[in-house]
Amino acid sequence: MLIILSKSLTVEDYSTVFETAWKTREKGEPAAILHVQDACIIATNDEYCRRLAEGRVKAYALRADCQARGLLEKVGKNVNIIDYREWVKLAMEEHDKIVSWTT
């Protein structure tokens, strides 16, 4: 499952996102979170990035959105910076299910 986040998250919000990703992984399916638009902000949060790594959830952030917000150098080390082409590859080749997360 590829979870696409487009809005900045609070601590309460991201707990629910993690729970969804972890349950997906428990079923034996790959789980990843793609941060676009204002969701790139949470990808700079140390606690959030630590929980991603602990849960073995793959994390991505869209380069153009990070650059537009001046966050490119602040994104967590375990968050992969990708371009639009790589986003399409994630959606078309690597994940059977896609969830657009709105809070």
C-alpha positions in Angstrom: 0.0 0.0 0.0 1.2 3.4 -0.9 -0.1 6.1 1.4 0.0 9.6 -0.1 0.0 12.4 2.4 -0.6 15.9 1.2 -1.3 17.9 4.4 0.9 18.6 7.4 0.3 16.2 10.2 0.0 16.5 14.0 1.3 13.8 16.4 -2.3 12.5 16.7 -2.7 12.3 12.9 0.5 10.5 12.2 -0.2 7.8 14.8 -3.2 6.7 12.7 -1.1 6.7 9.5 1.5 4.6 11.2 -1.1 2.1 12.4 -2.4 1.7 8.9 1.0 1.2 7.5 2.0 -1.3 10.2 -1.2 -3.3 9.7 -0.5 -3.5 6.0 3.0 -4.8 6.7 1.6 -7.4 9.2 -0.4 -8.8 6.3 2.8 -9.3 4.4 2.2 -6.4 2.0 4.7 -3.6 1.3 3.9 -0.3 3.0 5.2 3.1 2.1 4.3 6.7 2.7 4.8 9.4 0.1 4.9 13.0 1.4 3.8 15.7 -1.1 2.8 19.4 -0.7 2.6 20.4 3.0 3.1 16.9 4.2 6.8 17.4 3.4 7.0 19.4 6.6 6.4 16.4 8.8 9.2 14.6 7.0 11.6 16.9 8.8 10.4 15.9 12.2 13.0 13.7 14.1 10.4 11.8 16.1 8.3 11.1 13.1 11.3 9.9 11.1 12.4 7.7 14.0 9.0 6.0 14.1 9.1 5.4 10.4 12.4 3.7 10.7 11.3 1.6 13.7 8.2 0.4 11.8 10.3 -0.4 8.7 7.9 1.8 6.7 9.5 3.1 3.5 9.2 6.9 3.3 9.4 9.2 0.3 9.1 13.0 -0.2 8.6 14.8 -3.5 11.6 16.8 -4.4 9.7 19.7 -6.0 7.5 20.2 -2.9 10.4 20.0 -0.5 12.4 22.6 -2.6 9.4 24.9 -2.8 9.1 24.9 1.0 12.9 25.3 1.6 13.0 21.8 3.3 15.2 19.8 1.0 18.2 19.9 3.4 16.0 19.2 6.5 14.2 16.1 5.4 15.0 13.0 7.6 17.8 10.7 6.4 15.5 7.7 6.1 13.1 9.6 3.8 14.0 9.1 0.1 13.7 12.2 -2.0 12.0 11.4 -5.3 10.9 13.1 -8.5 7.6 12.9 -10.4 8.8 10.0 -12.6 9.7 8.0 -9.5 6.3 8.7 -8.0 4.7 7.2 -11.0 6.9 4.1 -10.7 5.9 3.7 -7.1 2.2 3.9 -8.0 2.3 1.8 -11.1 4.9 -0.8 -10.4 5.6 -1.2 -6.7 2.2 -0.9 -5.0 -1.2 -2.5 -5.7 -3.1 -0.3 -3.4 -3.0 3.5 -3.1 -4.6 5.6 -0.4 -4.8 9.4 -0.5 -4.8 10.4 3.1 -6.7 13.5 4.1 -7.2 14.7 7.6 
